[in-house]
C-alpha cells in the first residue's frame, strides 16, 4: 500500500515525529535494539538551533550556522530477568558532521543533565546509563557502514583481560553510541532497522521533495506507527510551510 509521508530529513518533520510518544519509542527501540517502555523529557525544552535569516544580520556568526536538533530523553528499557533499566538517551540530528564537532566545543553543550532517580530503593537500584545517537545527513567517510555502533568494554588495565561487566557500579557508567550515516542507507536494507531508516533516503520523492512515497507493507508491522505519524505530518500546512523555510535557509548558507 502506497503511503505519502512528510520527508523526515527536514528538522521540523523529525521534531514532529519525536514529539509523538508512540513513534518516538518505536524509533528509539529500533536503533538501540532494546524495548523502550517509557520515555520522558530529561530537560524542560528540547534544544535545537534557531537560524535567523542571513539578510537580517550584519555579520555571519558561525554559531548560528549549526544545523542540529538535539533531544534528551529519560527512557525505561525492558531488561530480561529484571523489571527495567533507566537510560538517558541523547539524540542529535545534524546536516553536517562538522556541526556536531563544533557544537561539542561550545560551553554547556557537554554539561550532563541531572539524573532524577528519586529516593526510593527501586529507583536507586536502576541506575541511569547514557546512550548517544547521531543522525548525520552527510557521511563521515566510513564506507559501506550505514550504522556504526560504538561500545566500550571493561578491562584490567594491566592484563587487558575483561572484567565482570555486570558489576552494578560499572553498569552505571555505561556509555554507548550509534552513528547513522543517512547518506549511505539507500545501498543497504540488510536488517529491519535499515529498512526503517530508509524513510530518510531521498529516492522516493513525489512531485515535490517535501513528500515521499513509501510502500507501508514493506515495513515490519511494529514500525507502522512511525509511518503513520509521518503521514499525518504530510497533511499539516504549518509543517509544509516550515519545510519551505528550511529550504530557503539552506540555500542562503550554502550559496
C-alpha positions in Angstrom: 0.0 0.0 0.0 1.4 3.4 -1.1 1.6 5.9 1.7 2.7 9.5 1.4 4.8 10.8 4.3 6.5 14.1 5.1 10.2 14.0 4.5 11.9 13.4 7.9 15.2 14.7 6.6 13.7 18.1 7.5 14.2 19.1 11.1 10.6 20.3 11.5 9.3 16.9 10.4 11.8 15.0 12.5 10.8 17.0 15.6 7.1 16.3 14.9 7.9 12.6 14.8 9.9 12.6 18.0 7.2 14.6 19.9 4.8 11.7 19.2 5.5 9.4 22.1 4.5 6.2 20.4 6.5 6.9 17.2 9.5 8.1 19.3 9.5 4.9 21.4 9.3 2.7 18.2 12.1 4.7 16.5 14.5 4.7 19.5 13.8 1.0 20.2 14.7 0.1 16.7 18.0 1.9 16.8 19.2 0.6 20.2 17.7 -2.8 19.7 16.1 -2.8 23.1 12.4 -2.3 24.0 11.8 1.2 25.3 8.9 1.0 27.7 8.5 4.7 28.6 10.2 8.0 27.7 10.1 11.4 29.3 11.9 14.7 28.6 15.2 15.0 30.5 15.0 18.8 30.3 12.4 21.5 30.2 13.0 22.0 26.5 14.4 20.2 23.6 17.5 22.0 22.4 17.8 23.0 18.8 19.5 25.8 16.9 17.4 28.6 15.5 18.6 30.1 12.2 17.7 33.8 11.7 17.6 34.9 8.1 21.1 36.0 6.9 19.7 39.2 5.4 18.6 40.3 8.9 22.1 40.2 10.3 25.1 42.4 9.6 27.6 39.7 10.4 27.7 36.0 9.8 28.1 34.4 13.2 29.4 30.9 12.7 27.5 29.6 15.8 24.2 30.4 14.1 25.0 28.1 11.2 24.9 25.0 13.2 22.2 22.8 11.9 21.5 20.5 14.8 18.4 19.1 16.5 19.1 17.8 20.0 16.8 15.7 22.1 17.3 14.4 25.6 15.1 11.6 27.0 14.9 9.5 30.1 13.9 6.0 29.0 12.8 2.9 30.9 14.1 -0.1 29.0 13.0 -3.7 29.4 15.7 -6.0 30.8 15.4 -9.8 30.6 15.1 -11.1 34.2 14.6 -7.7 35.7 11.9 -5.0 35.7 13.7 -2.3 33.7 16.8 -0.2 33.5 16.9 3.6 33.2 18.8 5.2 30.3 19.3 8.8 29.3 19.2 9.0 25.5 20.7 12.0 23.8 19.8 12.2 20.1 21.5 14.6 17.7 20.4 15.1 14.1 22.8 17.2 12.0 23.0 18.0 8.4 26.8 18.2 8.5 29.1 16.0 10.7 31.4 19.1 11.5 28.4 20.7 13.1 28.3 18.0 15.8 32.0 18.6 16.5 31.6 22.4 16.7 28.6 22.0 18.9 30.5 19.8 21.3 33.1 22.6 21.7 30.6 25.2 22.9 30.3 25.9 26.6 27.5 24.0 28.2 27.0 21.5 25.3 28.5 18.7 27.3 27.0 19.6 30.7 25.3 16.4 32.0 21.7 16.7 32.9 20.7 15.8 36.4 19.5 12.3 36.9 16.1 12.3 38.5 16.1 8.8 40.1 14.2 9.7 43.2 14.8 8.4 46.6 13.1 5.0 46.6 15.1 1.8 46.8 13.6 0.8 43.4 14.8 3.9 41.7 18.2 3.7 43.2 18.6 0.1 42.1 18.1 1.1 38.5 21.0 3.5 37.9 21.0 5.7 34.8 23.4 5.0 31.9 23.9 7.0 28.8 23.2 6.4 25.1 24.0 8.8 22.3 22.6 8.6 18.8 23.9 10.7 15.9 21.9 11.0 12.7 24.1 12.6 10.1 22.8 13.7 6.7 26.3 13.5 5.3 28.6 10.6 5.9 31.8 10.6 7.9 33.9 8.6 5.4 33.4 5.2 6.9 32.4 3.4 3.8 29.8 0.7 3.4 28.6 1.1 7.0 25.3 3.0 7.4 25.2 2.4 11.2 28.3 2.5 13.3 27.8 1.1 16.9 30.3 2.3 19.5 30.6 0.4 22.8 33.3 0.0 25.3 34.5 -2.9 27.3 35.7 -3.2 30.9 39.3 -4.4 31.2 42.0 -4.9 33.8 44.4 -2.0 33.0 47.5 -4.2 33.4 46.5 -7.5 31.9 43.9 -6.2 29.4 41.6 -9.0 30.4 37.8 -8.5 30.5 36.3 -7.9 34.0 32.8 -8.5 35.2 30.6 -6.2 33.1 27.5 -7.0 35.3 29.0 -5.1 38.2 26.4 -2.5 39.3 28.9 0.4 39.6 30.4 -0.3 36.2 27.0 -0.6 34.6 26.1 2.8 35.9 29.0 4.2 33.8 27.5 2.6 30.7 28.0 4.7 27.6 27.1 3.6 24.1 26.8 5.5 20.8 25.2 4.9 17.4 26.4 6.9 14.4 24.0 6.7 11.5 25.2 7.9 8.1 21.9 8.6 6.4 23.6 9.2 3.0 24.7 5.5 2.9 21.4 3.9 3.8 20.0 3.7 0.2 22.5 1.0 -0.5 21.5 -1.2 2.4 18.4 -3.0 3.6 20.1 -5.8 5.5 18.1 -5.5 8.7 14.8 -4.2 10.0 16.4 -1.0 11.4 18.0 -0.3 8.0 14.6 -0.8 6.4 13.0 1.7 8.9 15.8 4.2 8.4 15.2 4.2 4.7 12.4 6.7 5.4 15.3 9.2 5.4 16.6 8.3 1.9 15.7 10.6 -0.8 14.8 8.1 -3.5 11.0 8.3 -3.1 10.3 11.9 -3.9 6.9 12.7 -5.3 6.5 15.8 -7.5 8.0 17.7 -4.5 10.9 16.7 -2.3 8.9 17.6 0.8 6.8 14.5 0.4 8.0 10.9 -0.1 6.1 7.9 -1.4 6.7 4.6 0.5 5.1 1.2 0.5 3.9 0.7 4.0 3.5 -3.0 3.5 7.3 -3.4 3.2 7.9 -2.2 6.7 7.5 -4.5 9.7 4.2 -4.0 11.4 5.9 -2.7 14.6 7.3 0.3 12.6 3.9 1.4 11.2 3.3 4.0 14.0 6.3 5.9 12.6 5.0 5.8 9.0 1.5 6.8 10.2 2.9 9.7 12.2 4.9 11.0 9.1 1.7 10.6 7.0 -0.1 12.9 9.4 2.8 15.4 9.2 2.5 15.4 5.4 -1.0 16.8 5.7 -0.1 19.6 8.1 0.1 23.0 6.4 2.3 24.5 9.1 4.9 21.8 8.7 4.8 22.2 4.9 5.5 25.9 5.3 8.3 25.3 7.8 9.9 22.9 5.2 9.9 25.6 2.7 11.6 27.9 5.2 14.3 25.3 5.8 14.9 25.1 2.1 15.4 28.9 1.9 17.7 28.9 4.8 19.9 26.1 3.5 20.1 27.8 0.1 21.3 31.0 1.8 24.1 29.4 3.9 25.3 27.2 1.1 25.4 30.0 -1.5 
